[in-house]
Amino acid sequence: MQRYKCLACEYVYDPAEGDPDNGVEAGTPWEEVPDDWVCPLCGVGKDLFEAE
């Protein structure tokens, strides 16, 4: 699965890991991450992530 990197802080969203601390289960592809999800490190929205 495609990973996505935050353009603000370089956090990488890896679908294999998800973001369970913020309600996104492991195995969740980027397209299914809720639109209101924000980067767990810096708080920017999904619109500031790009495919890695």
Jmol script that loads the backbone (N, CA, C; Angstrom):
load data "model"
ATOM      1  N   MET A   1       0.844  -1.198   0.000  1.00  0.00           N
ATOM      2  CA  MET A   1       0.000   0.000   0.000  1.00  0.00           C
ATOM      3  C   MET A   1       0.879   1.249   0.000  1.00  0.00           C
ATOM      4  N   GLN A   2       0.354   2.288  -0.612  1.00  0.00           N
ATOM      5  CA  GLN A   2       1.055   3.563  -0.754  1.00  0.00           C
ATOM      6  C   GLN A   2       1.173   4.280   0.587  1.00  0.00           C
ATOM      7  N   ARG A   3       2.361   4.794   0.872  1.00  0.00           N
ATOM      8  CA  ARG A   3       2.583   5.596   2.079  1.00  0.00           C
ATOM      9  C   ARG A   3       2.478   7.070   1.702  1.00  0.00           C
ATOM     10  N   TYR A   4       2.120   7.914   2.686  1.00  0.00           N
ATOM     11  CA  TYR A   4       1.964   9.343   2.455  1.00  0.00           C
ATOM     12  C   TYR A   4       2.757  10.124   3.478  1.00  0.00           C
ATOM     13  N   LYS A   5       3.452  11.175   3.014  1.00  0.00           N
ATOM     14  CA  LYS A   5       4.312  11.974   3.887  1.00  0.00           C
ATOM     15  C   LYS A   5       3.746  13.364   4.089  1.00  0.00           C
ATOM     16  N   CYS A   6       3.790  13.821   5.331  1.00  0.00           N
ATOM     17  CA  CYS A   6       3.363  15.175   5.684  1.00  0.00           C
ATOM     18  C   CYS A   6       4.388  16.170   5.154  1.00  0.00           C
ATOM     19  N   LEU A   7       3.909  17.164   4.415  1.00  0.00           N
ATOM     20  CA  LEU A   7       4.801  18.168   3.856  1.00  0.00           C
ATOM     21  C   LEU A   7       5.287  19.159   4.909  1.00  0.00           C
ATOM     22  N   ALA A   8       4.609  19.225   6.041  1.00  0.00           N
ATOM     23  CA  ALA A   8       4.984  20.175   7.085  1.00  0.00           C
ATOM     24  C   ALA A   8       6.058  19.619   8.022  1.00  0.00           C
ATOM     25  N   CYS A   9       5.933  18.319   8.390  1.00  0.00           N
ATOM     26  CA  CYS A   9       6.866  17.781   9.392  1.00  0.00           C
ATOM     27  C   CYS A   9       7.526  16.465   8.989  1.00  0.00           C
ATOM     28  N   GLU A  10       7.145  15.933   7.827  1.00  0.00           N
ATOM     29  CA  GLU A  10       7.709  14.704   7.273  1.00  0.00           C
ATOM     30  C   GLU A  10       7.262  13.425   7.985  1.00  0.00           C
ATOM     31  N   TYR A  11       6.211  13.512   8.809  1.00  0.00           N
ATOM     32  CA  TYR A  11       5.607  12.297   9.359  1.00  0.00           C
ATOM     33  C   TYR A  11       5.124  11.450   8.186  1.00  0.00           C
ATOM     34  N   VAL A  12       5.286  10.139   8.282  1.00  0.00           N
ATOM     35  CA  VAL A  12       4.840   9.251   7.214  1.00  0.00           C
ATOM     36  C   VAL A  12       3.672   8.406   7.708  1.00  0.00           C
ATOM     37  N   TYR A  13       2.552   8.520   6.983  1.00  0.00           N
ATOM     38  CA  TYR A  13       1.406   7.649   7.256  1.00  0.00           C
ATOM     39  C   TYR A  13       1.621   6.355   6.491  1.00  0.00           C
ATOM     40  N   ASP A  14       1.727   5.255   7.226  1.00  0.00           N
ATOM     41  CA  ASP A  14       1.908   3.930   6.632  1.00  0.00           C
ATOM     42  C   ASP A  14       0.621   3.151   6.862  1.00  0.00           C
ATOM     43  N   PRO A  15      -0.099   2.814   5.786  1.00  0.00           N
ATOM     44  CA  PRO A  15      -1.362   2.093   5.941  1.00  0.00           C
ATOM     45  C   PRO A  15      -1.228   0.787   6.714  1.00  0.00           C
ATOM     46  N   ALA A  16      -0.093   0.137   6.630  1.00  0.00           N
ATOM     47  CA  ALA A  16       0.108  -1.116   7.353  1.00  0.00           C
ATOM     48  C   ALA A  16       0.052  -0.897   8.863  1.00  0.00           C
ATOM     49  N   GLU A  17       0.466   0.286   9.311  1.00  0.00           N
ATOM     50  CA  GLU A  17       0.457   0.617  10.737  1.00  0.00           C
ATOM     51  C   GLU A  17      -0.783   1.405  11.145  1.00  0.00           C
ATOM     52  N   GLY A  18      -1.320   2.201  10.228  1.00  0.00           N
ATOM     53  CA  GLY A  18      -2.443   3.068  10.559  1.00  0.00           C
ATOM     54  C   GLY A  18      -2.034   4.126  11.569  1.00  0.00           C
ATOM     55  N   ASP A  19      -2.999   4.618  12.315  1.00  0.00           N
ATOM     56  CA  ASP A  19      -2.762   5.586  13.393  1.00  0.00           C
ATOM     57  C   ASP A  19      -3.747   5.249  14.501  1.00  0.00           C
ATOM     58  N   PRO A  20      -3.553   4.077  15.151  1.00  0.00           N
ATOM     59  CA  PRO A  20      -4.532   3.610  16.140  1.00  0.00           C
ATOM     60  C   PRO A  20      -4.765   4.570  17.302  1.00  0.00           C
ATOM     61  N   ASP A  21      -3.772   5.372  17.655  1.00  0.00           N
ATOM     62  CA  ASP A  21      -3.955   6.339  18.743  1.00  0.00           C
ATOM     63  C   ASP A  21      -4.971   7.411  18.387  1.00  0.00           C
ATOM     64  N   ASN A  22      -5.231   7.564  17.078  1.00  0.00           N
ATOM     65  CA  ASN A  22      -6.164   8.585  16.609  1.00  0.00           C
ATOM     66  C   ASN A  22      -7.316   7.989  15.803  1.00  0.00           C
ATOM     67  N   GLY A  23      -7.632   6.739  16.075  1.00  0.00           N
ATOM     68  CA  GLY A  23      -8.828   6.120  15.509  1.00  0.00           C
ATOM     69  C   GLY A  23      -8.713   5.525  14.117  1.00  0.00           C
ATOM     70  N   VAL A  24      -7.498   5.380  13.595  1.00  0.00           N
ATOM     71  CA  VAL A  24      -7.316   4.795  12.269  1.00  0.00           C
ATOM     72  C   VAL A  24      -6.630   3.437  12.440  1.00  0.00           C
ATOM     73  N   GLU A  25      -7.380   2.379  12.185  1.00  0.00           N
ATOM     74  CA  GLU A  25      -6.868   1.031  12.392  1.00  0.00           C
ATOM     75  C   GLU A  25      -5.775   0.670  11.394  1.00  0.00           C
ATOM     76  N   ALA A  26      -4.881  -0.227  11.810  1.00  0.00           N
ATOM     77  CA  ALA A  26      -3.859  -0.763  10.908  1.00  0.00           C
ATOM     78  C   ALA A  26      -4.558  -1.389   9.706  1.00  0.00           C
ATOM     79  N   GLY A  27      -3.975  -1.219   8.536  1.00  0.00           N
ATOM     80  CA  GLY A  27      -4.556  -1.753   7.311  1.00  0.00           C
ATOM     81  C   GLY A  27      -5.493  -0.798   6.595  1.00  0.00           C
ATOM     82  N   THR A  28      -5.649   0.420   7.134  1.00  0.00           N
ATOM     83  CA  THR A  28      -6.541   1.411   6.517  1.00  0.00           C
ATOM     84  C   THR A  28      -5.817   2.159   5.401  1.00  0.00           C
ATOM     85  N   PRO A  29      -6.273   1.984   4.135  1.00  0.00           N
ATOM     86  CA  PRO A  29      -5.638   2.735   3.044  1.00  0.00           C
ATOM     87  C   PRO A  29      -5.925   4.228   3.177  1.00  0.00           C
ATOM     88  N   TRP A  30      -5.046   5.026   2.610  1.00  0.00           N
ATOM     89  CA  TRP A  30      -5.147   6.491   2.695  1.00  0.00           C
ATOM     90  C   TRP A  30      -6.523   6.997   2.292  1.00  0.00           C
ATOM     91  N   GLU A  31      -7.090   6.398   1.254  1.00  0.00           N
ATOM     92  CA  GLU A  31      -8.382   6.844   0.750  1.00  0.00           C
ATOM     93  C   GLU A  31      -9.500   6.667   1.769  1.00  0.00           C
ATOM     94  N   GLU A  32      -9.308   5.782   2.745  1.00  0.00           N
ATOM     95  CA  GLU A  32     -10.331   5.525   3.760  1.00  0.00           C
ATOM     96  C   GLU A  32     -10.056   6.223   5.096  1.00  0.00           C
ATOM     97  N   VAL A  33      -8.916   6.933   5.179  1.00  0.00           N
ATOM     98  CA  VAL A  33      -8.636   7.727   6.378  1.00  0.00           C
ATOM     99  C   VAL A  33      -9.641   8.881   6.383  1.00  0.00           C
ATOM    100  N   PRO A  34     -10.325   9.125   7.495  1.00  0.00           N
ATOM    101  CA  PRO A  34     -11.344  10.190   7.534  1.00  0.00           C
ATOM    102  C   PRO A  34     -10.789  11.551   7.100  1.00  0.00           C
ATOM    103  N   ASP A  35     -11.623  12.320   6.428  1.00  0.00           N
ATOM    104  CA  ASP A  35     -11.204  13.632   5.932  1.00  0.00           C
ATOM    105  C   ASP A  35     -10.832  14.596   7.051  1.00  0.00           C
ATOM    106  N   ASP A  36     -11.368  14.367   8.251  1.00  0.00           N
ATOM    107  CA  ASP A  36     -11.052  15.270   9.362  1.00  0.00           C
ATOM    108  C   ASP A  36      -9.848  14.802  10.179  1.00  0.00           C
ATOM    109  N   TRP A  37      -9.194  13.721   9.759  1.00  0.00           N
ATOM    110  CA  TRP A  37      -7.976  13.240  10.420  1.00  0.00           C
ATOM    111  C   TRP A  37      -6.878  14.280  10.222  1.00  0.00           C
ATOM    112  N   VAL A  38      -6.026  14.450  11.222  1.00  0.00           N
ATOM    113  CA  VAL A  38      -4.899  15.383  11.117  1.00  0.00           C
ATOM    114  C   VAL A  38      -3.602  14.673  11.485  1.00  0.00           C
ATOM    115  N   CYS A  39      -2.507  15.213  11.008  1.00  0.00           N
ATOM    116  CA  CYS A  39      -1.185  14.661  11.301  1.00  0.00           C
ATOM    117  C   CYS A  39      -1.008  14.582  12.815  1.00  0.00           C
ATOM    118  N   PRO A  40      -0.626  13.401  13.335  1.00  0.00           N
ATOM    119  CA  PRO A  40      -0.483  13.267  14.782  1.00  0.00           C
ATOM    120  C   PRO A  40       0.713  14.026  15.357  1.00  0.00           C
ATOM    121  N   LEU A  41       1.630  14.478  14.513  1.00  0.00           N
ATOM    122  CA  LEU A  41       2.783  15.219  15.014  1.00  0.00           C
ATOM    123  C   LEU A  41       2.600  16.734  14.961  1.00  0.00           C
ATOM    124  N   CYS A  42       2.034  17.228  13.842  1.00  0.00           N
ATOM    125  CA  CYS A  42       1.963  18.689  13.718  1.00  0.00           C
ATOM    126  C   CYS A  42       0.556  19.239  13.532  1.00  0.00           C
ATOM    127  N   GLY A  43      -0.432  18.367  13.292  1.00  0.00           N
ATOM    128  CA  GLY A  43      -1.818  18.814  13.256  1.00  0.00           C
ATOM    129  C   GLY A  43      -2.349  19.325  11.938  1.00  0.00           C
ATOM    130  N   VAL A  44      -1.581  19.218  10.848  1.00  0.00           N
ATOM    131  CA  VAL A  44      -2.108  19.667   9.551  1.00  0.00           C
ATOM    132  C   VAL A  44      -3.053  18.617   8.982  1.00  0.00           C
ATOM    133  N   GLY A  45      -3.890  19.022   8.032  1.00  0.00           N
ATOM    134  CA  GLY A  45      -4.867  18.125   7.437  1.00  0.00           C
ATOM    135  C   GLY A  45      -4.298  17.250   6.329  1.00  0.00           C
ATOM    136  N   LYS A  46      -5.151  16.356   5.845  1.00  0.00           N
ATOM    137  CA  LYS A  46      -4.754  15.417   4.802  1.00  0.00           C
ATOM    138  C   LYS A  46      -4.297  16.101   3.515  1.00  0.00           C
ATOM    139  N   ASP A  47      -4.760  17.328   3.290  1.00  0.00           N
ATOM    140  CA  ASP A  47      -4.411  18.031   2.062  1.00  0.00           C
ATOM    141  C   ASP A  47      -2.937  18.407   1.998  1.00  0.00           C
ATOM    142  N   LEU A  48      -2.225  18.320   3.129  1.00  0.00           N
ATOM    143  CA  LEU A  48      -0.797  18.643   3.136  1.00  0.00           C
ATOM    144  C   LEU A  48       0.067  17.383   3.184  1.00  0.00           C
ATOM    145  N   PHE A  49      -0.467  16.279   2.680  1.00  0.00           N
ATOM    146  CA  PHE A  49       0.291  15.031   2.547  1.00  0.00           C
ATOM    147  C   PHE A  49       0.435  14.715   1.071  1.00  0.00           C
ATOM    148  N   GLU A  50       1.563  14.070   0.737  1.00  0.00           N
ATOM    149  CA  GLU A  50       1.753  13.633  -0.640  1.00  0.00           C
ATOM    150  C   GLU A  50       2.241  12.181  -0.639  1.00  0.00           C
ATOM    151  N   ALA A  51       1.940  11.487  -1.739  1.00  0.00           N
ATOM    152  CA  ALA A  51       2.385  10.098  -1.869  1.00  0.00           C
ATOM    153  C   ALA A  51       3.900  10.045  -1.825  1.00  0.00           C
ATOM    154  N   GLU A  52       4.399   9.044  -1.145  1.00  0.00           N
ATOM    155  CA  GLU A  52       5.847   8.914  -0.981  1.00  0.00           C
ATOM    156  C   GLU A  52       6.428   8.003  -2.042  1.00  0.00           C
TER     157      GLU A  52
END
end "model"
wireframe off; spacefill off
backbone 0.3
color backbone group
